[in-house]
């Protein structure tokens, strides 16, 4: 399994930034339980980017994410869930 193409890598980087800024207050992608976070851990799921996007769109966020941000964070979360 090699590195993703540059456009995919850039999307994952953007998704990581969006997750850190917008999602990490309630969710974690670290392995194991996360009892201190309201939304809990997301690492043990195996969702597709489309499934993640469906959840992202209904999360109580401080501001609405752009379509590009939803795509980026959904790709990032699905990528991390699948693991190395």
N, C-alpha and C positions, 0 to 999 in steps of 0.2 A: 504494500500500500504506500504509494508515493505521496509527495506533496500535492495539494490541490493546485489547479492552474491559477495564475496571478489574479484573474478576476474573481475567482471563487475565494482565494485567500484574502483579497481586499474586502469581500463581502463578509467573511468570517471575522475579520478585524473590526469592521464597522459594527457587526452584531455584538461582539464582545464589549465594545464601548457603550452601545445602547443598553445591553444587559446590566453593565456596571452602573450606569447612570440612572436607569429607570426601573430595573427589576430586582436588583440585589438587596434592596431594603426589605423585601418580603420573601425572596427566593434565593436558593443557592444551587450551584451545580457541583458542589463538592460531594465526594462519595460519603455515604452514611447518613444517619438521621440529622435533622436540623431543628431541634426542639425550640430554639429561641426565635425562629423566623415565622412570621404569620402564615405565609404561603407555603412554607416548607421546601424540602429538597425536590429538585426536578431530575436528578441524575439517574434514578432507577426506572425511568420511563423509556420507552422506545417509540417515540412519536415521530411522524413525518413532519417536514417543515410546514405542510398545509394544516396538519392537526394543531401544531404549535401556534400557527397564525390565528386559527380560530379562537384559541384561548387568549392570546395576546389582545385581540380585538375587544374582548369583554372584561379585561382586567381594569380595576379602578386606578387609573394612572393620573398623575398630576396634569398631564397634557396629552392630547391625542398624538399618537405617532404617525408619521408620514407612511405612505405605502412602502417606500424604500426602507425605512427603519423597521417596519413590521417584517418585511422579507428578510432583511439582514439578521435581526434578532432571532427570527424563527429558524433560519438556516443554522445559525450559531448554536442555539439550544439543541436542535436535532443532532447536529454534528457532535457536540460534547456528550450527549446522551449515548450515542453509539460507541463512544470511546475509541481508543487507538486501534 
